């Protein structure tokens, strides 16, 4: 019974020490972060830039593939990487034109054009080029597929 009590006391003391050491480490990390924020006035600006999303998400596109007789369709969801957050306003302003242009592009593709990996990379490049035609302030650096389904 004495061994059990001693073991229990040792366990409780060890658990308490671990808790206190972790608490001290967390407090030390918080102090370091506060000191870093105070010493550099440029850091908060960089953090704010990182928090702003440079991705513009387009609604999904669903089109019949060319020369398939209506038997094959393509569903694609695209996100556009913007060069700056200001491009978002211009994309929203021209969203109808961009959607139309991308739909026309997708509907000209045949199964062989979009099935291969190389075909997907070519399509991403073509989408980027088409979208950039409507922009005057900034550019879209790239297009990324978040969904790509061929049926």
N, C-alpha and C positions, 0 to 999 in steps of 0.2 A: 504494500500500500504506500510506503514511503517513496519507493521508486516511481510510482505512478504520479504522486504529488510533485516530486522533483522534476519529472519529465514535463508535467503540465506547466509548472512555473517557468522552466527553461523555454518551453514553446511560446508561452505568452510574452516573455521578455524578448525573445528573438523576433516575434511578430511585431512587437511594439518598436523595436529598434529599426526593423526594416521600414515600417511605416514612417518613423521620424526621419530616417535618412532620405527616403523618397520625397518627403515633404520639403526638406531642406534643399534638395536638388531642384525641385520645381520652383521654389521661391528664388533660388539663385538664377535659374534660367529666365524667369520673369524680369529680374533686376537687370540682367545682361541685355534683354530685349529693350527695356526702357532706356538704358544708357545708350544703346545703338540708335534709337529713335531721336534722342536728344542731341547726340553728337553730330549727326548728319542730317541736314535739312533736305538733301536731295533724295534720300531713301524713300520717304513717304510718296514722293512723286513717282518713283519707279514702281512702287507697290501699286499705286492707283492705276498706272498704265497696264500692269499685268492683270488687274482685276477686270478691266474693260475687255469685253469679248471682241475679238477681231474676226469672228465667224458670223456669216449671214446665212441663215437656214432658209432654203426654198421649200415650198410645198412639194409633195410627191408628184411626179410626172408619170402618167400611164398612157402609153401609145401602142398602136398596132405596128409591128415591124413590117417594113416594106417587103413586097413580093412574097408575103406569107399567106395571102388570101384570107386574112383575118384569123388565122389559126395560131399565130404567135403574138404575144404582147410583151412589152418591156415596162417594168415599174422601176423608177429610179428616184431616189431622194438625194439631193445635192446640198452641200454646204460650201459656201464661198469664203475663201480667206481674203480679207480686205487688207490693203496696205496701211490704212488708218481708220479710226472709228468714224471719221467724217464721211467715208464712202457709204456708210449705211443709209444716210439720208438720201443720197443720190440713187442708191439701189431701190429704196422704197418708192421714190418718185417715178422711177422707170420700170416698176415691177411688171406691169402689163406687157410692155414691149419685150422685156427680158424673157418672161414666161412664153410668149408667142415665139420668140426666136429659138429658144431651147426646144420647145415642142416641135417646131418645124425640123430642126436638126435631128432630133431623136426619131421622128417618123420617116426619115430618109434612110435610116440604117436597116440593114438586113441582118439576119441571125449571125452570119459569119463575121460581120463587122464588130459585134459587141460581145461575142462569146469568148474570145481569146483575151488574155491578159494585155497583150499589146494593143488590142482593139479598145480595151477600157482606158488605157493611158491616152490613146489618140482621142477618144471621146472627151476625156477630161480636159485636154488641151483645147479642143474645139469649143467646148462650153466656155472656158475661160476667155478665149478670143472673142466669142460672140458677146459675152457680157461686157467686156471692156469697150466694145464699140459704143455703148450707151453712156459711158462714164467720161467726165471731163476733169473732175477733181479726184485724183488718186486712181488706183487700179485694183483689180482683183488679181491676187498673186497666184491663186490656184483654186481648183474645184476638187471637192472630196466627196466620194460616194458614201453615204451612210446607209443606203439600202440599194440593192441591185438585184432585181428578180427578172428572169426570163422564163416565160411559160410557153 
